[in-house]
């Protein structure tokens, strides 16, 4: 199939904007908890009525400080309640939010705030404030900087005391559906980030249709979602806005360091995350089982869960024997895993990178279905996702209702719909190139099956062509290799080379456990073990698993274990944890040459 679409399930309000959501929630569900904040270690619910009041208070402060309609306001912070509060306050002041990753360097902060022409910026910490201050001389438009940790919300409340509710209502109604809501700077694996202009229409079309298609997962007064993704990433913004549209309760935590504890305390019914989160849950559970001497039981339970899930896709379903085994392991293993995930949830949505079929079947088999989706900053997050009632594991699902997915002659995935971005800020050349003929050219390669389910096979620019002329899509094999607990990152190489090779980094958390299980000295580093025969054999097993997913010509023949990690700080990963392949290839050119040395 070359093209597929689904009718829209949500009608975008012609003259509306995203501030309508908080006003509507306060009018229709005044006493329903729409968001929860963490205070003194415990969760405190905020009703729709109270959230609107807090949004108005912050918006009044922005207006009193001189923020004008259409002004851009930077927002540099980890995910927290105040991020969401200020996002809606900025919109209520008629302005445009410009997210900045809290890990950004001074150079990146300078580029985003100067290119967007930000007139104000809200940061989280004194460290963030210092970064902004270090480049402030180059930001002539920037008039105000507020800091959450120094009482920004309270300060804005004081500043805006003389601004009336009517003034906020008037200001908040200025923006229409096709006006910018936010400028999200793509983290970019090459070059300077481009400012992606997403309109109020983009968010309505995206989040409204996601909620309606997945309505059983968004039941007002019953369901809740825990947000731990960075809100500077468009997937995080989807997780913020969609629950507000529903509405269901939203909780915000800054990262996944204590995710198990946060899930146990908040007990969400829905989780939205990236594959690495689900890989960590699986690998941590397996490692704990092995440490407790129950590794074989866990592995049998995992195999049973996968077999059970695969059998669900067959006409006859799971056999009687498989059902009995599944029931036994549900009591022994699966129920405990669901408890780790909060105990109330049955569904999760995964995006940002491929999940992997084995992991998808494992989670569905334990009674916690992970619905995989696909999207980009330019598509306001998900442009395709698996429906809750008709999942196809191994695909990224069907198009967002109201949108079209087309496969070009060269295999590139093209998109059309109201959810797409309007333009790249101050970059008409890049806009024209990306939106040729009214279609957004994603740069991804994919296929559509007979039911309109999309499968992503790689990136156009990442396709490796070996010396033998074989085209290799790295993502397929890299995802399989990275699923191994010991592997942190994997980058396939081989462009113009006689065969495919790989660079592998080790997961520091699981390396310690592996060393303990295999009699290696405590505290052994990747540098000390990169030539260890046992460790190389373990990594070879991950390579073998990856090779099983591709043809012989695409398989990895040799690999090198690296001493260091690929991180955002080292410059090898984007803030959304995508590989900067050109930077890795340059910095590890010697390691790549070693792969092909005779």
Number of C-alpha atoms within 10 A of each C-alpha: 13 15 16 19 17 14 12 18 16 18 12 20 15 10 13 19 27 25 23 17 20 23 18 16 23 20 13 12 18 17 15 20 23 29 27 21 18 15 8 7 8 12 16 14 18 19 20 26 21 17 23 23 16 20 26 28 24 29 34 29 25 26 24 19 15 14 22 16 18 18 20 27 30 28 28 27 24 24 23 20 17 19 23 19 19 23 27 30 27 33 28 31 33 31 28 29 25 29 27 27 21 21 15 17 14 15 12 16 23 21 18 23 27 18 14 22 18 23 21 22 23 23 26 23 17 13 12 21 17 13 17 23 15 14 16 17 10 13 18 11 15 20 14 15 17 19 21 18 11 13 12 20 22 14 15 20 21 15 17 19 13 11 16 13 14 9 14 20 17 13 20 26 18 18 25 19 19 17 18 26 29 24 26 27 25 21 23 16 20 11 7 13 15 21 23 26 25 27 28 25 28 27 28 26 26 29 28 23 24 24 20 18 21 15 13 12 22 24 16 20 15 11 21 28 26 25 26 23 24 24 28 25 23 26 24 18 21 21 24 24 21 22 24 22 22 23 26 21 27 27 25 28 20 17 15 13 10 10 19 14 14 23 21 15 13 20 21 25 22 23 23 23 22 21 23 18 14 20 18 14 16 18 17 15 18 20 19 14 17 17 13 9 11 13 16 12 16 21 14 13 23 25 17 20 26 21 18 23 24 20 17 15 13 9 7 8 14 18 11 9 9 16 15 12 15 24 14 13 20 19 10 14 19 23 16 15 19 18 15 18 25 23 16 18 22 20 20 21 19 27 23 22 18 24 26 19 16 18 21 24 25 24 25 21 25 26 18 22 21 29 26 32 26 25 20 18 20 27 26 28 26 26 27 26 28 27 19 18 9 10 19 20 23 20 26 27 25 29 27 30 23 19 23 21 27 24 20 15 8 9 18 21 27 23 23 19 23 21 27 28 25 20 23 22 17 14 12 11 10 13 18 14 11 19 19 11 9 12 17 23 19 18 16 17 21 20 21 21 14 9 10 18 22 29 20 20 20 19 18 17 10 18 17 22 20 19 14 11 13 17 14 25 21 22 20 18 25 22 19 24 27 24 26 21 22 24 20 19 23 26 22 23 24 21 19 14 15 15 22 27 22 24 20 27 22 26 17 17 12 18 21 17 17 17 17 15 12 10 8 15 10 11 11 14 16 20 13 10 18 18 13 12 10 13 19 16 11 15 23 17 14 20 25 17 16 21 21 12 13 15 9 12 17 22 21 22 16 15 24 19 21 18 14 14 18 22 16 17 13 11 15 21 22 18 22 21 18 18 21 19 17 13 16 18 16 10 13 14 11 10 17 21 10 13 19 15 7 5
